[in-house]
Amino acid sequence: MWLEYFSQYLEQAFPRFLREKAWNYKDDLCVIGASLLAEATGDDRWNRYITENAGWLMHEDGSVAGWKEDENNIDKVSFGKSLRILRDLTGDKRYEDAVKRACAFLEHYPRTETGNFWHKDIYPNQVWLDGFYMAMPFYAGSLVEYGEDRWDDILDQFASAHRLLWQPESRLYLHGCDVSRKADWADPVTGCSPSVWLRAEGWFLMALTDTYELAREHTPRAGELVSLLNQAAEGIIRYQDKDSGMFLQVVDQAGFPGNYPETSGSAMVSYAFMKGARMGMLDASFGEQGSRILDGIRDTYLRQEPDGWHLYGICASAGLGAGPDPHNRKDRNGTPGYYVSEAQMPDNQHGTAACMMAVSEQVRRLCEKA
């Protein structure tokens, strides 16, 4: 069922999205998902979907779609993950050159006074959980490839995010913090946004597992990521929706009007639970829980219709602050009402790609049991 849907998606929906809108981090997530499916299943056709769509990311002259040399945007650092995968699949030197350029972006990337990469030029001095998945696994991969010892920088940024955004009472992370406390949504004392958005939690959990996978053989501080993942996993599991087995768009507000089990963030948690258990970061019971979460997504939102398979329950987009011109959104204030008001979009890349990643871990689990 899942693999049939993903094949249909990568043949039809993914190229259509690329034709309609310039490459962005959601497309990187699809590349990662397809690559992980190829690894887990041993079927190279998943890699073919990546190479067939590579032209949307890199042009013939070696330029990368949407990159601007003077723009600081952590989402676009994420392109480096796709470029690295394509380099390894094709051996094309253009991809290696582009990977090095993505690494170079981080060398001079602006930071908050807490030492964290800030989110974007339009969101200066802001730390969002999303940015950890955009930057840290790629950053860690670069340190491994080029033999550089800047692991303390990565671990310090994770530790800083925990200090800024972890809520001991709820045992959950808030979405973002404006260290300068200037944003309209920022608490005047802490600088934090007011609510717990599921996909932000998912980005952070995936960043922990994927960064640990690269860091564990290179720094004794990798164990700090294990501790953070255990705290986050033990915290969020308390809020699992009993009916669907998923998690809600606003994680800790079960009674809030319009709140709903959300696919993308639930799939990210599922992936982090299963991968964390596989790597020994989490107790094996979390691997079982991760698999059940994924089954809950399938049973709740994956549907076969006359024109094929479709996946529902996906928040199309969410963020903090006005957003890029000309949108000037006044409603992106980080409240529960804002998050549940954002549109849902069937087959949105966030949800489908995160499910690809989670299914790759579930396939690995089944192979280990066979």
Disulfide bonds with the S-S distance in Angstrom:
none
